[in-house]
Amino acid sequence: MRIVRSASTLVGILFIVATVVAPSSATTPTTPHSFHIQDQWNIGGKGGWGFLAIDPAAHRLYIPRTNRISVVDTDTGKALGEIQGMSNLRDLALDDSGRYGYATDVTDGTAGFVRIFDRVSFKLIASIPTDPIPDAIIFDSATKLIFAFSYRARNVAVIDTSTNQIVSTIPLAGHPGSAIGDGKGGIFVALPARGEIQRIDAVSRKVTASWTLTPCTGPSGLAIDAQHHELFTTCEDHKLVAVDATNGQVKAIGDAPKDAGDLDFDPRLNLLFLADPAGSLTIFRRESPLRYTVLRSVNTEAGARTMVVNHKDGKAYLVTAKYGLNSGNVSEELRYRPTPIPGSFSVFVVSR
């Protein structure tokens, strides 16, 4: 499942993670405590990046790089090619046929598009206009629909993948943040400013529930355990919470860093991954429905807040770059704003 969260181009982040969770004596399947950085791939290139998508069957990692999508072989770490012809990418979704991908493109902020690309030919094949600033995007395998969330318009464009046409627009109660699907027709979106999560039924294309997450405010990042109907998100008060996806009940399960990065849940091993932009990846193990423990915290790299987990082999992929100051003919504001150094963009692979 994809997890969507805050933009990856945030820079100069220097935070320290403190992870405190409830102790547990419950039994759980044995999981080696040996998560570590297995590899680092220097991909290079210019520009920022958006949220990652992975195709485990094809062994490919898709990385939106501002105006293009980089495709990386997860077996070798080698770049396979790039999909060109876009402007300012945010998020990606992959269909379950292995053929097509979908990307949100905010352009200059005055217009929005969902870009459709061919994962075989690496070609851009269609562009669907949306309301401005489309951000999170979800493919629902049960209905074969794409859900593209517009931050500015506070709505969701529903796209039929058989025709590549918008078939419905769903209004939301606030500006959408992270979104995720359960693969069975349930779509969930966080509304950070309202401290809520809304549930959308993909079949009826309607909002079917709105849950206030008190005491959690500013929910950022979403992960899901679809089998047990449980959502995970981080809060402004540095808490990590689980939310019942059937009734919205909230329970605190641990601590989270300030401006926490992406979340992902591996259902095979009951592991929850949380990226910290200060440069660490914390892995929680669910011991029981109410108890989570920290299995391991792995040092990564400053700024590595963007992550996806391969649910086939349990490997986590994080991306970041080295940062420096602008030079050349730029404004004084931009001159002193940290920016990615061209050529330094890398993928970090965490495995057991």
LOVEXLUM-427645 format. One line per 5 residues: number of its first residue (from 1); their letters; for each residue z negated, x, y negated of N, C-alpha, C. Coordinates in steps of 0.05 Angstrom, whole numbers, always signed. Each point is the difference from the previous one (the first is absolute). Example, Ala and Ser with C-alpha at 12.3 -4.5 7.8 and 13.67 -1.06 7.14 Angstrom:
1> as> -156,+264,+114,+0,-18,-24,+0,+18,-24 ~ +14,-7,-21,-1,+16,-24,-14,-15,-22
//
This chain:
1> mrivr> +0,+17,+24,+0,-17,-24,+0,+18,-25 ~ +14,-9,-18,+0,+15,-25,-25,-6,-16 ~ -8,+20,-14,-21,-4,-19,+10,+8,-27 ~ -6,-17,-19,+10,+5,-27,-24,+1,-19 ~ +3,+17,-18,-23,+7,-17,+9,+9,-27
6> sastl> -15,+18,-15,+8,+7,-27,+21,+22,+0 ~ +14,+3,-23,+24,+18,-1,-8,+29,+5 ~ +19,+14,+15,-6,+28,+8,+4,+20,-21 ~ +12,-7,-22,+6,+20,-21,-25,+5,-18 ~ -23,-12,+5,-24,+6,-15,-7,+29,+6
11> vgilf> -7,+14,-22,-4,+29,+4,-27,+9,-12 ~ -6,+25,+5,-25,+12,-11,-25,-13,+10 ~ +1,-9,+26,-23,-15,+10,-20,+20,+12 ~ -25,-1,-10,-20,+18,+11,-25,-16,+6 ~ -1,-11,+23,-23,-16,+9,-12,+11,+26
16> ivatv> -25,-6,+5,-13,+9,+24,-8,-24,+17 ~ +8,+2,+26,-6,-23,+17,-28,+3,+12 ~ -14,-23,+1,-25,-1,+14,+1,-24,+19 ~ -2,+5,+25,+4,-21,+20,-26,-5,+14 ~ -12,-24,-4,-25,-7,+13,+4,-27,+14
21> vapss> -5,-1,+26,+3,-24,+15,-24,-5,+18 ~ -1,-24,+10,-23,-8,+17,+1,+15,+26 ~ -23,+9,+10,-1,+13,+26,+5,-20,+22 ~ +6,+10,+24,+6,-19,+22,-7,+13,+26 ~ -9,-17,+18,-6,+9,+28,+19,-14,+19
26> attpt> +19,-16,-11,+19,-14,+18,+19,+19,+12 ~ +11,-7,+23,+19,+16,+14,+28,-6,-9 ~ +18,+20,+3,+28,-4,-9,+17,+19,+16 ~ +26,-5,+3,+17,+18,+15,-2,+28,-11 ~ +0,+20,+17,-3,+28,-8,+24,+8,-17
31> tphsf> -5,+12,-23,+21,+10,-18,-7,+28,-8 ~ +17,+20,+5,-7,+27,-7,-5,+3,-30 ~ -20,+17,-7,-7,+4,-28,+15,+24,-11 ~ +26,+1,+5,+15,+24,-6,+23,-4,-20 ~ -1,-22,-16,+21,-4,-19,+1,+25,-19
36> hiqdq> +25,+8,-6,+4,+24,-16,+28,+0,-12 ~ +5,+17,-18,+27,+3,-11,+17,+14,+21 ~ +18,-14,+12,+18,+11,+21,+23,+16,-13 ~ +10,-11,-22,+24,+12,-12,+2,-7,-29 ~ +15,+17,-14,+7,-6,-28,+29,+6,-4
41> wnigg> +15,-20,-9,+29,+2,-4,+6,+1,-30 ~ +12,+20,-9,+9,+1,-28,+27,-13,-1 ~ +1,-23,-14,+25,-16,-3,+14,+8,-25 ~ -16,+7,-21,+12,+9,-25,+12,-23,-16 ~ +19,+7,-17,+13,-20,-17,-15,-6,-25
46> kggwg> +12,-16,-18,-12,-8,-25,-9,-29,+1 ~ -18,-6,-18,-8,-28,-4,-26,-7,+14 ~ -9,-25,-5,-24,-9,+13,+6,-13,+27 ~ -18,-18,+8,+4,-13,+26,-15,-27,+0 ~ +9,-17,+18,-13,-26,+4,-13,-1,+27
51> flaid> -3,-24,+11,-15,-5,+24,+18,+5,+25 ~ -12,+11,+21,+14,+9,+23,+6,-22,+20 ~ +20,+4,+16,+6,-18,+23,+7,+18,+24 ~ -7,-8,+24,+5,+16,+23,+14,-17,+22 ~ +19,+11,+13,+14,-12,+23,-8,+16,+25
56> paahr> -21,-8,+15,-9,+16,+23,+22,+3,+21 ~ +15,-21,+5,+21,+1,+21,+21,+21,-6 ~ +8,+2,-25,+21,+18,-8,-11,+27,-9 ~ -27,+3,-1,-12,+25,-8,+8,+8,-29 ~ -1,-20,-18,+8,+5,-27,-21,-9,-20
61> lyipr> -4,+16,-20,-17,-6,-23,+17,-5,-24 ~ -4,-22,-14,+16,-7,-24,-18,+3,-24 ~ +10,+15,-20,-16,+7,-24,+16,-7,-25 ~ -8,-21,-15,+14,-5,-25,-6,+22,-21 ~ +21,+12,-10,-3,+23,-19,+13,-7,-27
66> tnris> -12,-18,-14,+10,-10,-27,+27,-14,+3 ~ +22,+16,+1,+26,-13,+0,+15,+2,+26 ~ -15,+7,+21,+13,+4,+26,-22,-3,+22 ~ +9,-1,+25,-18,-2,+23,+5,+24,+17 ~ -20,+17,+5,+2,+22,+18,-7,-9,+28
71> vvdtd> +15,+9,+20,-5,-6,+28,-7,+25,+15 ~ -23,+0,+13,-10,+24,+13,-4,-5,+30 ~ +8,+19,+16,-3,-1,+29,-30,+7,+6 ~ -15,-18,+12,-28,+4,+5,-5,+19,+24 ~ +21,+6,+15,-3,+19,+22,+2,+29,-10
76> tgkal> +17,+4,-20,+5,+27,-10,-9,+6,-28 ~ -5,-21,-16,-6,+3,-28,+23,+6,-17 ~ +24,-1,+11,+24,+6,-15,+11,-25,-15 ~ +11,+4,-24,+12,-21,-14,+27,-7,+13 ~ +4,-26,+6,+25,-8,+13,+21,-9,-20
81> geiqg> -9,-6,-24,+19,-9,-21,-14,-16,-21 ~ +16,-11,-19,-11,-16,-21,+18,-24,-5 ~ -13,-22,-8,+15,-25,-7,-1,-1,-30 ~ +24,+1,-12,+2,+2,-29,+7,-27,-13 ~ +0,+0,-27,+10,-23,-15,-21,-18,-11
86> msnlr> -25,+9,-2,-21,-17,-10,-12,+12,-26 ~ -20,-13,-12,-10,+8,-26,-29,+9,+0 ~ -18,-18,+8,-29,+5,-2,-14,-15,+22 ~ -1,+12,+23,-10,-14,+24,-30,+0,+2 ~ -10,-22,+13,-29,-4,+3,-8,+0,+30
91> dlald> +12,-19,+15,-10,-5,+27,+24,-5,+19 ~ -6,+3,+26,+21,-4,+20,-10,-19,+22 ~ +19,-14,+13,-5,-15,+24,+23,+4,+19 ~ -6,+1,+26,+21,+4,+20,+1,-24,+18 ~ +24,-9,+7,+2,-23,+18,-5,+9,+28
96> dsgry> -1,-19,+19,-6,+7,+28,+25,+4,+17 ~ +23,+0,-13,+25,+5,+15,+7,+30,+2 ~ -13,+16,-17,+6,+28,-2,+23,+6,-18 ~ +11,-20,-13,+25,+5,-15,-4,+0,-30 ~ -16,-18,-11,-1,-3,-29,-28,+5,-11
101> gyatd> +1,+10,-25,-25,+4,-15,+3,-13,-27 ~ -23,-5,-13,-2,-15,-25,-18,+16,-19 ~ +8,+3,-25,-16,+15,-19,-2,-15,-26 ~ -24,+0,-13,-3,-11,-26,+6,+21,-21 ~ +16,-8,-20,+10,+17,-21,-7,-13,-27
106> vtdgt> -18,+13,-15,-8,-12,-26,+18,+8,-23 ~ +20,+17,+5,+18,+10,-20,-16,+11,-24 ~ +7,-10,-24,-15,+8,-24,-22,-19,-8 ~ -6,-19,+18,-21,-20,-6,+10,-26,-11 ~ +25,-1,-8,+11,-25,-11,+15,-16,+20
111> agfvr> +6,+11,+23,+14,-14,+22,-11,+10,+26 ~ +4,-15,+21,-9,+8,+26,+21,-6,+21 ~ -1,+16,+22,+18,-4,+22,-14,+5,+27 ~ +9,-13,+20,-5,+8,+28,+25,+14,+9 ~ -2,+25,+7,+23,+15,+9,+0,+0,+31
116> ifdrv> +23,-6,+11,+3,-1,+29,+16,+24,+9 ~ -10,+15,+20,+14,+24,+9,+3,+0,+30 ~ +21,+14,+9,+6,+2,+28,-13,+25,+11 ~ -17,-3,+20,-16,+23,+11,+17,+17,+19 ~ +24,-8,+6,+17,+16,+17,+19,+17,-17
121> sfkli> +13,-13,-19,+19,+14,-17,-12,+13,-24 ~ -26,-7,-7,-13,+10,-24,+14,-9,-25 ~ +11,-24,+0,+14,-11,-23,-14,-24,-11 ~ +1,-2,-27,-9,-24,-14,+21,-21,+4 ~ -8,-24,+10,+21,-20,+6,-2,-25,-17
126> asipt> -23,-5,-13,-3,-24,-17,-23,+3,-19 ~ +1,-15,-22,-21,-1,-20,-5,-29,-7 ~ -25,-9,+3,-7,-28,-6,-17,+0,-25 ~ +9,-13,-22,-16,-1,-25,-26,-16,+5 ~ -22,+10,-11,-26,-14,+1,-11,-1,-28
131> dpipd> -24,-13,-2,-14,+2,-26,-9,+29,-4 ~ -8,+7,-25,-7,+27,-7,-24,+11,+16 ~ +1,+26,+4,-21,+15,+13,-6,-11,+28 ~ +19,+0,+18,-7,-6,+28,-14,+25,+12 ~ -22,-5,+13,-16,+23,+10,-2,-1,+31
136> aiifd> -21,-13,+10,-3,-2,+29,+22,-16,+13 ~ +7,+8,+24,+20,-14,+15,-7,+0,+30 ~ +4,-23,+13,-8,-4,+27,+23,-13,+16 ~ +5,+10,+24,+18,-13,+19,-17,-15,+20 ~ +5,-26,+4,-15,-16,+20,+18,-4,+24
141> satkl> -8,+12,+23,+17,+0,+24,+2,-28,+12 ~ -20,-17,-5,+0,-27,+12,+22,-18,-12 ~ +5,+3,-26,+19,-17,-14,+25,+15,-9 ~ +0,+27,+3,+22,+17,-10,+4,-3,-30 ~ -22,-4,-14,+1,-3,-30,-12,+25,-13
146> ifafs> +10,+6,-24,-11,+21,-16,-16,-13,-23 ~ -23,+10,-6,-17,-9,-22,-3,+22,-20 ~ +11,-4,-24,-1,+21,-21,-17,-11,-23 ~ -21,+15,-7,-20,-9,-19,+5,+11,-28 ~ +4,-18,-19,+5,+8,-28,-26,+1,-15
151> yrarn> -8,+24,-10,-24,+2,-15,+1,-15,-26 ~ +21,+3,-15,+2,-13,-26,+2,-30,+1 ~ +16,-10,+19,+4,-29,+2,-22,-14,+16 ~ -17,+16,+14,-21,-11,+16,+11,-20,+21 ~ +20,+9,+14,+12,-17,+21,+11,+17,+23
156> vavid> +10,-14,+20,+12,+13,+24,+28,-11,+4 ~ +19,+18,+1,+27,-8,+7,+3,+2,+30 ~ +9,-22,+12,+3,-1,+29,+30,+3,+6 ~ +7,+20,+16,+28,+6,+6,+6,-4,+29 ~ +21,-16,+5,+10,-4,+28,+17,+24,+7
161> tstnq> -8,+15,+21,+14,+25,+7,+27,-6,+13 ~ +5,-24,+9,+26,-6,+12,+21,-4,-21 ~ -8,-7,-25,+19,-5,-21,-4,+19,-24 ~ -23,+13,-1,-7,+17,-23,-1,-16,-26 ~ -10,-25,+2,-3,-17,-23,-29,-8,-3
166> ivsti> -8,-4,-25,-27,-10,-6,+0,-30,+7 ~ -18,-8,+18,-1,-28,+8,-24,-15,-11 ~ -19,+15,-12,-23,-13,-11,-15,+19,-18 ~ -15,-11,-19,-17,+16,-17,-28,-12,+0 ~ -20,+15,+7,-27,-10,+3,-17,+10,-23
171> plagh> -12,-19,-16,-17,+9,-22,-27,+10,+11 ~ -12,+20,-14,-26,+10,+8,-20,-5,-22 ~ -26,+3,+6,-21,-6,-20,-4,+23,-19 ~ +12,+23,+5,-4,+23,-18,+20,+21,+7 ~ -3,+23,-13,+18,+23,+4,-5,+11,+28
176> pgsai> +21,+2,+17,-5,+10,+27,-3,+31,+1 ~ -16,+9,+19,-3,+28,+5,+10,+6,+28 ~ -17,+9,+17,+7,+6,+28,+7,-25,+16 ~ +17,+3,+20,+7,-22,+17,+4,+10,+28 ~ -4,-18,+20,+3,+8,+28,+6,-25,+16
181> gdgkg> +13,+3,+23,+6,-23,+18,-12,+5,+27 ~ -5,-22,+15,-10,+3,+27,+22,-1,+21 ~ +25,-2,-9,+22,-1,+19,+4,-26,+14 ~ -17,-20,-7,+1,-26,+14,+2,-23,-21 ~ +10,+7,-23,+3,-21,-20,-22,-2,-21
186> gifva> -19,+18,+2,-22,+1,-20,+5,+23,-20 ~ +1,-6,-25,+4,+21,-21,-25,-1,-18 ~ -11,+23,-7,-24,+2,-16,+5,+18,-24 ~ -10,-9,-23,+5,+16,-25,-26,+1,-16 ~ -7,+24,-9,-24,+4,-17,+8,-6,-29
191> lparg> -18,-13,-14,+2,-4,-29,-23,+15,-14 ~ +4,+25,-6,-22,+17,-9,-16,-11,-24 ~ +15,-10,-21,-14,-9,-24,-17,-25,+5 ~ +6,-15,+20,-15,-24,+7,-20,+5,+22 ~ +1,+23,+13,-18,+5,+22,+5,-18,+24
196> eiqri> +25,-6,+5,+7,-20,+21,+21,+12,+19 ~ +2,-14,+23,+22,+3,+19,+12,-28,+4 ~ +26,-2,-2,+13,-25,+7,+16,+3,+26 ~ -1,-22,+16,+15,+0,+25,+25,-18,-3 ~ +23,+10,+9,+25,-15,-1,+9,-6,+28
201> davsr> +8,-24,+5,+13,-7,+25,+30,+4,-2 ~ +10,+18,+17,+28,+7,-2,+19,-23,+7 ~ -9,-17,+17,+17,-23,+9,+3,-20,-22 ~ -23,-9,-12,+1,-20,-21,+6,+12,-27 ~ -3,+27,-2,+5,+14,-25,-19,-10,-22
206> kvtas> -25,-4,+7,-20,-10,-19,-26,+17,+3 ~ -15,+1,-22,-26,+11,+1,-19,-19,+14 ~ -13,+9,+21,-17,-18,+15,-30,+5,-3 ~ -7,+22,-13,-28,+5,-5,-3,+21,-22 ~ -22,-3,-15,-7,+20,-21,-30,+6,+3
211> wtltp> -6,+25,+4,-28,+8,+6,-10,+20,-21 ~ -22,-8,-13,-14,+19,-18,-16,+19,+17 ~ +1,+26,-6,-11,+20,+17,-28,+9,-9 ~ -14,-15,-16,-26,+7,-10,-17,+10,+23 ~ -14,+23,-3,-3,+16,-24,+22,+21,-6
216> ctgps> +20,+0,+16,+22,+20,-4,+17,-9,-23 ~ +5,+19,-19,+18,-5,-23,+22,+20,+1 ~ +23,-8,-12,+23,+19,-2,+10,+10,+27 ~ +4,-18,+20,+9,+9,+26,+26,+16,-2 ~ +0,+24,+13,+23,+18,-2,+6,+11,+28
221> glaid> +24,-4,+8,+8,+9,+27,-7,-22,+21 ~ +17,-3,+19,-5,-19,+22,+9,+12,+26 ~ -16,-4,+20,+8,+6,+28,-8,-24,+16 ~ +10,-2,+25,-5,-24,+16,-3,+7,+29 ~ -19,-13,+13,-2,-1,+29,+9,-28,+8
226> aqhhe> +26,-3,+6,+11,-26,+5,-12,-13,+25 ~ -7,+15,+20,-11,-11,+25,-26,-14,-5 ~ -17,+12,-17,-27,-11,-5,-1,-14,-27 ~ +22,-4,-13,+2,-16,-25,-19,+12,-21 ~ +2,+25,-5,-17,+14,-19,+16,+16,-19
231> lfttc> -6,-3,-26,+12,+15,-22,-20,+21,-9 ~ +11,+22,-12,-17,+21,-12,+10,+6,-28 ~ -19,+4,-18,+8,+7,-27,-22,+16,-13 ~ +6,+15,-22,-20,+14,-15,-5,-13,-26 ~ -23,+4,-12,-9,-14,-24,-6,+19,-23
236> edhkl> -1,-11,-24,-6,+16,-24,-27,+13,+1 ~ -19,-12,+14,-27,+11,+1,-2,+21,+23 ~ +23,+10,+10,+1,+21,+20,-9,-9,+27 ~ +4,-26,+6,-7,-10,+26,+25,-5,+17 ~ -3,+3,+26,+21,-7,+19,-10,-26,+14
241> vavda> +17,-20,+0,-8,-26,+12,+21,-9,+20 ~ -10,-17,+18,+17,-14,+19,+0,-30,-8 ~ +23,-13,+2,+3,-28,-7,+11,-15,+23 ~ -14,-21,+8,+10,-18,+21,+26,-13,-9 ~ +22,+5,+15,+26,-11,-8,+3,-29,+6
246> tngqv> -20,-13,+11,+1,-29,+5,-16,-16,-20 ~ -21,+12,-12,-16,-15,-18,-9,+15,-26 ~ +8,+26,-2,-7,+15,-24,-28,+11,-1 ~ -15,-2,+21,-27,+11,+0,+1,+30,-3 ~ -18,+11,-18,+0,+28,-7,-25,+14,+11
251> kaigd> +4,+24,+11,-22,+16,+9,+5,+29,-8 ~ -21,+13,-11,+3,+28,-7,-2,+17,+26 ~ +17,+20,+2,+0,+17,+24,-3,+29,-6 ~ +1,+8,-26,-3,+28,-6,+5,+5,-30 ~ +1,+25,-7,+5,+8,-27,+29,+11,-3
256> apkda> +10,-2,-24,+27,+10,-6,+0,+17,-25 ~ +18,+18,-3,+1,+16,-24,+11,-15,-24 ~ -5,+10,-24,+11,-12,-24,+31,+2,+2 ~ +13,-22,-9,+30,+0,+1,+10,+7,+28 ~ -12,-13,+20,+8,+6,+28,+30,-4,+4
261> gdldf> +10,+15,+19,+29,-2,+6,+5,-20,+22 ~ +21,+6,+16,+9,-19,+20,-19,-3,+23 ~ +1,-24,+12,-14,-6,+25,+20,-6,+22 ~ -8,+6,+25,+16,-9,+23,-19,-2,+23 ~ +6,-19,+18,-16,-4,+24,+16,+4,+25
266> dprln> -11,+16,+18,+13,+5,+26,-13,-18,+21 ~ +13,-21,+9,-12,-19,+18,-5,+11,+28 ~ +14,+21,+8,-3,+11,+27,-27,+12,+4 ~ -10,+14,-21,-25,+15,+2,-22,-11,-18 ~ +5,-23,-13,-19,-12,-18,-8,+20,-22
271> llfla> +19,+13,-12,-5,+20,-21,+12,-10,-27 ~ -16,+4,-21,+8,-7,-27,+3,+26,-16 ~ +23,+4,-13,+5,+24,-15,-1,-7,-30 ~ -13,+17,-15,-2,-3,-29,+6,+26,-14 ~ +20,+0,-17,+8,+24,-15,-15,+2,-26
276> dpags> -10,+24,-6,-14,+5,-25,+17,+19,-17 ~ +7,-8,-25,+17,+18,-16,-13,+26,-8 ~ -26,+3,+5,-12,+26,-5,+8,+21,+20 ~ +11,-10,+23,+10,+19,+20,-14,-2,+27 ~ -4,-25,+10,-11,-3,+27,+10,-26,+12
281> ltifr> -2,-1,+26,+7,-24,+16,-24,-6,+17 ~ -13,-24,-5,-23,-8,+15,+9,-20,+22 ~ -10,+5,+24,+8,-16,+23,-26,-14,+10 ~ +1,-27,-1,-23,-16,+10,+6,-10,+27 ~ -20,-2,+17,+3,-13,+26,-17,-26,+1
286> respl> +13,-21,+9,-14,-25,+3,-16,+0,+26 ~ -26,+0,-2,-18,-1,+23,-4,-28,+10 ~ -1,-19,-18,-4,-28,+6,+11,-15,-24 ~ +1,-27,+1,+11,-15,-23,-15,+5,-26 ~ -25,+8,+1,-16,+4,-24,-6,+29,-6
291> rytvl> +8,+19,+17,-8,+27,-3,+24,+19,+1 ~ +1,+17,-20,+21,+21,-2,-14,+26,-5 ~ +10,+21,+13,-11,+27,-5,+22,+18,-8 ~ -7,+22,-14,+20,+20,-8,+5,+18,+24 ~ +24,-1,+10,+8,+18,+22,+5,+28,-10
296> rsvnt> +14,+2,-22,+7,+26,-11,+10,-2,-28 ~ -4,+20,-16,+12,+3,-27,+16,+26,+0 ~ +26,-3,-5,+19,+23,+2,+8,+8,-29 ~ -3,+25,-6,+9,+10,-26,+31,+0,+0 ~ +11,-12,-21,+30,-1,-3,+9,+16,-24
301> eagar> +7,-14,-21,+9,+14,-25,-5,-19,-23 ~ -7,+11,-23,-4,-16,-24,+24,-17,-6 ~ -5,-26,-5,+22,-18,-6,+11,-15,+24 ~ -9,+7,+24,+11,-12,+24,-12,-27,+5 ~ +8,-20,-15,-11,-27,+2,+19,-18,+15
306> tmvvn> +25,+8,+3,+21,-17,+12,+2,+7,+30 ~ -2,-20,+17,-3,+5,+29,+12,-23,+16 ~ +9,+7,+24,+7,-19,+21,-8,+11,+27 ~ -7,-17,+18,-8,+9,+27,+20,-10,+20 ~ +8,+17,+18,+18,-7,+23,-18,-13,+21
311> hkdgk> +4,-26,+5,-17,-14,+19,+7,+5,+29 ~ +21,+16,+4,+7,+7,+28,-15,+25,+9 ~ -4,+20,-18,-13,+24,+8,-25,+7,-16 ~ -6,-17,-20,-25,+4,-16,+2,+22,-21 ~ +23,+11,-5,+2,+20,-21,+2,-13,-28
316> aylvt> -13,+13,-19,+0,-9,-27,+18,+19,-17 ~ +15,-12,-18,+18,+16,-17,-8,-5,-29 ~ -6,+21,-15,-8,-2,-28,+19,+17,-16 ~ +5,-8,-25,+18,+16,-17,-13,+6,-27 ~ +8,+22,-11,-9,+8,-27,+17,+23,-9
321> akygl> -6,+10,-24,+15,+23,-11,-20,+17,-16 ~ +8,+24,-7,-15,+16,-19,+6,-11,-28 ~ -19,+3,-18,+3,-10,-27,-1,+22,-21 ~ +15,-4,-21,-1,+19,-23,+5,-16,-25 ~ +4,+14,-23,+4,-12,-26,+30,+0,-6
326> nsgnv> +9,-20,-15,+27,-2,-8,+7,+23,-20 ~ +25,+8,+1,+10,+19,-19,+27,-9,-10 ~ +10,+13,-20,+26,-8,-11,-3,-20,-22 ~ +21,-15,-5,+1,-19,-23,-11,-27,+8 ~ -27,-1,+0,-14,-25,+6,-21,-5,-21
331> seelr> -10,-25,-1,-20,-7,-20,-26,+15,+5 ~ -17,+1,-20,-26,+13,+4,-16,-13,+22 ~ +1,-27,+1,-14,-14,+21,+9,+9,+28 ~ +26,+1,+4,+11,+7,+26,-5,+30,+6 ~ -1,+16,-21,-3,+29,+4,-26,+6,+14
336> yrptp> -21,-16,-5,-26,+6,+11,-8,-20,+22 ~ +20,-14,+10,-6,-18,+23,+9,+14,+25 ~ -18,+2,+20,+7,+13,+25,+24,-14,+13 ~ +18,+15,+11,+24,-11,+12,+6,+15,+26 ~ +13,-13,+20,+7,+15,+24,+18,+23,-5
341> ipgsf> -6,+23,+12,+17,+23,-3,+24,-3,+18 ~ +24,+2,-10,+24,-3,+17,-1,+20,+23 ~ +7,-10,+24,+1,+16,+23,-26,+2,+16 ~ -22,-11,-11,-26,+3,+13,-8,-24,+17 ~ +16,-21,+1,-7,-25,+14,-2,+6,+30
346> svfvv> -22,-9,+13,-5,+6,+28,-11,-24,+15 ~ +4,+0,+26,-12,-19,+18,-21,+14,+17 ~ -24,-12,+2,-21,+11,+17,-3,-18,+24 ~ -1,+11,+23,-2,-15,+25,-28,+5,+12 ~ -15,-22,+3,-27,+2,+12,+1,-13,+28
351> sr> -10,+15,+19,+1,-10,+28,-25,+9,+15 ~ -2,-10,+25,-23,+8,+16,+8,+25,+17
//
